[in-house]
Amino acid sequence: MGEKYKHIETAVIHEGYDSKQHLGSLAAPIFQTSTFVFDTAEQGERRFAGEEEGYIYSRLGNPTVKALEDRIAVLEGAEAGLAFASGMAAVSAVLLALTKANDHIICSQGLYGCTFGLLKLMKEKYNIDHDFCEMKTADELEAIIRPETTCIYIETPINPTMKMIDLELVAAIAHKHGIAVVVDNTFSTPYLQKPLDHGCDIVLHSATKYICGHGDVIAGLAAGKQDLISQVAKSTLKDIGGILSPFDAWLLLRGLKTLPVRMDRHSENAERIFQMLKKEPMIDRVYYPGDTEHPDYLIMEKQMKQGGGLISFEVKGTKADAQRLLNELKLIKIAVSLGDAETLIQHPATMTHAVVPEQSRLEMGITDQLVRLSVGLENWEDLWDDLKRALTAVEMK
Ligand SMILES: *Cc1c(COP(=O)(O)O)cnc(C)c1O
């Protein structure tokens, strides 16, 4: 962990905030202000010139947001952190900061739907090309690197097949070529996986998910080396402007305090549900990172602490059967997003990945029968009762 706190369970609560500096307030204050008053004109000049520390204007920095940025940096083992208005604001700010027109990006085979959409936009508008790569071997990656490759962008585990990428392997090759490695760590959070410890350069999050944990904020975070993060802060965050509000930063500081406790329960519940789903005749395939028979289990053991809370599975039958399963559920809610206290289920082909063309979708393993479950914090037996009843209803149709 950081210099101050040895363990992540302590750092999530204390890092980045000192009550002594805030009249003893136990919770971090919400600095709900757009701007900051200078003592003198000269002080304003010094702050703008970067010669004096201090706040100027909340798009350029805010104390509540800064506490969150400092906390995520330490949790990820990074030098600096940044907060954004959404996960996509983080993804777009980082990708635009690392590329210019005619550059090339290599990405994992399987991406969040809107990240896929962003790459398409970057290609159409700025001729920033991209290639997908399984990244299973050094040779495969070496073969796809071009002189103009500036960034490798990874999701692992990959939604929905839970294939995993060996981060150490990718980072070693990327660095030989001076290429930055960016990891979307939304599914795992720093409690389960720390990409920077495996040599990657920038880690980012849709903090909307597990980091918030309560389904009430849209937010993004990024963390990495000081020079890379400053590059993002001074270019794409400042001038494009997708900053996080102080109140939402405060909600994330609060959510983070229980991250380790929640991730343990999400993982335990998901493991139980996975074991039940595996035995279920109405289900063709189940994907879970904690599956000891998963072809990538060795990578999981190397870089993840537990399997996490996400499971995807294919319902026997057709798209209509998958949709029927969703409709039959009572406790489990039909909704996109993940990482909340409530268990959520969605149909990727028509929801999160509807923007991805059918051919690419099938290559990612997103069939019409596939559903994704974000296992919440309820009692797992109640969840299983709901699933079992709905599966029986599909079977009897
Ligand atoms: C949700 C999500 C995003 C986008 O985040 P928003 O907060 O919705 O903008 C990016 N990556 C992954 C893996 C996600 O699940």
The ligand as a Gaussian input file, in Angstrom:
#p B3LYP/6-31G(d) Opt

LIG

0 1
 C      -19.586000       1.231000     -17.361000
 C      -18.264000       1.004000     -17.957000
 C      -17.575000       2.019000     -18.632000
 C      -18.184000       3.402000     -18.856000
 O      -18.376000       4.072000     -17.662000
 P      -19.489000       5.228000     -17.413000
 O      -19.273000       5.590000     -15.995000
 O      -20.822000       4.615000     -17.687000
 O      -19.193000       6.330000     -18.365000
 C      -16.314000       1.748000     -19.113000
 N      -15.737000       0.530000     -18.958000
 C      -16.384000      -0.479000     -18.334000
 C      -15.718000      -1.801000     -18.208000
 C      -17.653000      -0.279000     -17.815000
 O      -18.290000      -1.283000     -17.207000

